[in-house]
Amino acid sequence: MLQTLAQGLQGLLDYDGDVADAFMQPFSIAVVDVFGVPQVHSLKENGAEIIVTNDTRQVLLSVGHFELS
């Protein structure tokens, strides 16, 4: 799972176009717990309501690393 997450975040970082338009990625991640139940975790306050842009994608990676560590 972490390898897939890392590849997705790298793709977001490397993307040359409009990140907000192409990915529509909020400042949150969704994971499935050990019981198979999806869980959404905001990476910052109100993160599920804030879309990542080209200017803020590095912030997503920074807070994502902190939250996942």
Buried (B, 14 or more C-beta within 10 A) or exposed (E): EEEEEEEEBEEBEEEEEEBBEEBEBBBBBEEEEEEEEEEEEBBBEEBBEBBBBBEBBEBBBEBBEEBBE
